[in-house]
Amino acid sequence: MLIPVRCMTCGRPISGLWEKYIERMEKGEKPGKVLDDLGITNYCCRALFLTNKNILNKIAKFRV
């Protein structure tokens, strides 16, 4: 869904890096290199980026 504002484990702000991560991934870069370049070194933060799936566009079609 949406990336959390802060890492749930260590509390580091990570939401500001999400768009940069997605842009670079769409260009075909390897995830590990992108995370290293962005300075995301903690396992907990890396796990949030690697396991998050962007399904907002699919959910936005439905009205409440």
Backbone as JSON Lines, residues from 0, in Angstrom:
{"i":0,"aa":"M","n":[0.85,-1.19,0.0],"ca":[0.0,0.0,0.0],"c":[0.89,1.24,0.0]}
{"i":1,"aa":"L","n":[0.83,2.01,1.04],"ca":[1.65,3.2,1.14],"c":[2.82,2.93,2.06]}
{"i":2,"aa":"I","n":[3.95,3.52,1.75],"ca":[5.13,3.37,2.6],"c":[4.88,4.17,3.89]}
{"i":3,"aa":"P","n":[5.19,3.63,5.04],"ca":[4.99,4.39,6.28],"c":[5.93,5.6,6.35]}
{"i":4,"aa":"V","n":[5.54,6.6,7.1],"ca":[6.36,7.8,7.25],"c":[7.68,7.46,7.92]}
{"i":5,"aa":"R","n":[7.62,6.63,8.95],"ca":[8.81,6.22,9.68],"c":[8.89,4.69,9.71]}
{"i":6,"aa":"C","n":[10.1,4.2,9.84],"ca":[10.29,2.76,9.99],"c":[9.62,2.33,11.28]}
{"i":7,"aa":"M","n":[8.89,1.24,11.21],"ca":[8.14,0.78,12.39],"c":[9.06,0.24,13.48]}
{"i":8,"aa":"T","n":[10.28,-0.12,13.14],"ca":[11.18,-0.71,14.12],"c":[12.13,0.32,14.71]}
{"i":9,"aa":"C","n":[12.86,1.05,13.85],"ca":[13.88,1.97,14.36],"c":[13.44,3.43,14.41]}
{"i":10,"aa":"G","n":[12.35,3.78,13.74],"ca":[11.83,5.14,13.79],"c":[12.46,6.12,12.82]}
{"i":11,"aa":"R","n":[13.29,5.63,11.92],"ca":[13.94,6.51,10.95],"c":[12.92,6.98,9.9]}
{"i":12,"aa":"P","n":[12.9,8.28,9.56],"ca":[12.0,8.76,8.5],"c":[12.42,8.2,7.15]}
{"i":13,"aa":"I","n":[11.5,7.51,6.46],"ca":[11.85,6.87,5.2],"c":[10.91,7.22,4.06]}
{"i":14,"aa":"S","n":[9.78,7.83,4.32],"ca":[8.81,8.06,3.27],"c":[9.32,9.03,2.2]}
{"i":15,"aa":"G","n":[10.22,9.9,2.56],"ca":[10.75,10.86,1.58],"c":[11.65,10.21,0.55]}
{"i":16,"aa":"L","n":[12.12,9.01,0.8],"ca":[13.0,8.31,-0.13],"c":[12.24,7.38,-1.06]}
{"i":17,"aa":"W","n":[10.96,7.17,-0.81],"ca":[10.18,6.2,-1.58],"c":[10.12,6.55,-3.06]}
{"i":18,"aa":"E","n":[9.84,7.8,-3.41],"ca":[9.72,8.19,-4.82],"c":[11.04,8.05,-5.55]}
{"i":19,"aa":"K","n":[12.13,8.41,-4.9],"ca":[13.45,8.25,-5.52],"c":[13.73,6.77,-5.77]}
{"i":20,"aa":"Y","n":[13.36,5.93,-4.81],"ca":[13.56,4.5,-4.94],"c":[12.77,3.94,-6.12]}
{"i":21,"aa":"I","n":[11.51,4.31,-6.23],"ca":[10.65,3.83,-7.32],"c":[11.18,4.29,-8.67]}
{"i":22,"aa":"E","n":[11.58,5.56,-8.78],"ca":[12.1,6.08,-10.05],"c":[13.32,5.28,-10.51]}
{"i":23,"aa":"R","n":[14.22,5.01,-9.6],"ca":[15.43,4.29,-9.96],"c":[15.15,2.82,-10.27]}
{"i":24,"aa":"M","n":[14.18,2.24,-9.59],"ca":[13.82,0.85,-9.86],"c":[13.18,0.72,-11.24]}
{"i":25,"aa":"E","n":[12.39,1.72,-11.64],"ca":[11.77,1.69,-12.96],"c":[12.8,1.81,-14.07]}
{"i":26,"aa":"K","n":[13.93,2.42,-13.77],"ca":[15.02,2.53,-14.75],"c":[15.78,1.22,-14.88]}
{"i":27,"aa":"G","n":[15.54,0.27,-13.99],"ca":[16.16,-1.04,-14.08],"c":[17.37,-1.26,-13.19]}
{"i":28,"aa":"E","n":[17.58,-0.39,-12.22],"ca":[18.71,-0.56,-11.3],"c":[18.4,-1.67,-10.3]}
{"i":29,"aa":"K","n":[19.44,-2.25,-9.74],"ca":[19.27,-3.32,-8.75],"c":[18.85,-2.72,-7.41]}
{"i":30,"aa":"P","n":[17.92,-3.38,-6.71],"ca":[17.39,-2.84,-5.45],"c":[18.46,-2.6,-4.39]}
{"i":31,"aa":"G","n":[19.4,-3.52,-4.24],"ca":[20.44,-3.37,-3.23],"c":[21.3,-2.15,-3.45]}
{"i":32,"aa":"K","n":[21.65,-1.88,-4.7],"ca":[22.48,-0.72,-5.02],"c":[21.71,0.58,-4.76]}
{"i":33,"aa":"V","n":[20.44,0.58,-5.13],"ca":[19.62,1.78,-4.91],"c":[19.5,2.08,-3.42]}
{"i":34,"aa":"L","n":[19.24,1.07,-2.62],"ca":[19.11,1.28,-1.17],"c":[20.43,1.74,-0.57]}
{"i":35,"aa":"D","n":[21.55,1.19,-1.03],"ca":[22.86,1.63,-0.54],"c":[23.1,3.08,-0.89]}
{"i":36,"aa":"D","n":[22.78,3.48,-2.12],"ca":[22.99,4.86,-2.56],"c":[22.11,5.85,-1.8]}
{"i":37,"aa":"L","n":[20.92,5.41,-1.42],"ca":[20.01,6.28,-0.66],"c":[20.36,6.33,0.82]}
{"i":38,"aa":"G","n":[21.3,5.49,1.26],"ca":[21.73,5.5,2.65],"c":[20.87,4.66,3.57]}
{"i":39,"aa":"I","n":[20.12,3.74,3.01],"ca":[19.27,2.87,3.81],"c":[20.07,1.61,4.11]}
{"i":40,"aa":"T","n":[20.62,1.53,5.32],"ca":[21.5,0.43,5.67],"c":[20.91,-0.5,6.72]}
{"i":41,"aa":"N","n":[19.94,-0.04,7.49],"ca":[19.33,-0.9,8.51],"c":[18.47,-1.98,7.86]}
{"i":42,"aa":"Y","n":[18.53,-3.18,8.42],"ca":[17.75,-4.29,7.87],"c":[16.26,-4.0,7.91]}
{"i":43,"aa":"C","n":[15.81,-3.37,8.98],"ca":[14.38,-3.11,9.13],"c":[13.88,-2.15,8.05]}
{"i":44,"aa":"C","n":[14.64,-1.11,7.77],"ca":[14.25,-0.14,6.75],"c":[14.31,-0.75,5.35]}
{"i":45,"aa":"R","n":[15.34,-1.54,5.1],"ca":[15.48,-2.2,3.8],"c":[14.32,-3.15,3.56]}
{"i":46,"aa":"A","n":[13.9,-3.85,4.61],"ca":[12.79,-4.79,4.48],"c":[11.5,-4.06,4.1]}
{"i":47,"aa":"L","n":[11.28,-2.87,4.65],"ca":[10.09,-2.1,4.3],"c":[10.07,-1.76,2.82]}
{"i":48,"aa":"F","n":[11.22,-1.35,2.29],"ca":[11.29,-0.99,0.88],"c":[11.15,-2.21,-0.02]}
{"i":49,"aa":"L","n":[11.81,-3.3,0.34],"ca":[11.81,-4.47,-0.53],"c":[10.5,-5.24,-0.5]}
{"i":50,"aa":"T","n":[9.75,-5.16,0.58],"ca":[8.51,-5.93,0.69],"c":[7.26,-5.11,0.43]}
{"i":51,"aa":"N","n":[7.39,-3.81,0.25],"ca":[6.23,-2.97,0.01],"c":[5.8,-3.1,-1.45]}
{"i":52,"aa":"K","n":[4.53,-3.31,-1.67],"ca":[4.0,-3.42,-3.02],"c":[3.04,-2.26,-3.26]}
{"i":53,"aa":"N","n":[3.24,-1.55,-4.33],"ca":[2.44,-0.37,-4.63],"c":[1.14,-0.79,-5.31]}
{"i":54,"aa":"I","n":[0.05,-0.9,-4.54],"ca":[-1.24,-1.3,-5.09],"c":[-2.28,-0.19,-4.94]}
{"i":55,"aa":"L","n":[-1.84,1.03,-4.69],"ca":[-2.76,2.14,-4.49],"c":[-3.63,2.37,-5.71]}
{"i":56,"aa":"N","n":[-3.08,2.24,-6.91],"ca":[-3.86,2.47,-8.13],"c":[-5.0,1.47,-8.26]}
{"i":57,"aa":"K","n":[-4.78,0.24,-7.83],"ca":[-5.84,-0.78,-7.89],"c":[-6.93,-0.49,-6.87]}
{"i":58,"aa":"I","n":[-6.56,-0.03,-5.7],"ca":[-7.52,0.24,-4.64],"c":[-8.3,1.52,-4.9]}
{"i":59,"aa":"A","n":[-7.67,2.49,-5.55],"ca":[-8.3,3.8,-5.77],"c":[-9.52,3.71,-6.68]}
{"i":60,"aa":"K","n":[-9.69,2.62,-7.42],"ca":[-10.84,2.48,-8.3],"c":[-12.16,2.33,-7.54]}
{"i":61,"aa":"F","n":[-12.07,1.84,-6.32],"ca":[-13.27,1.55,-5.54],"c":[-13.65,2.72,-4.65]}
{"i":62,"aa":"R","n":[-14.9,2.99,-4.59],"ca":[-15.39,4.07,-3.74],"c":[-15.85,3.5,-2.41]}
{"i":63,"aa":"V","n":[-15.78,4.34,-1.4],"ca":[-16.19,3.91,-0.05],"c":[-17.67,4.08,0.12]}
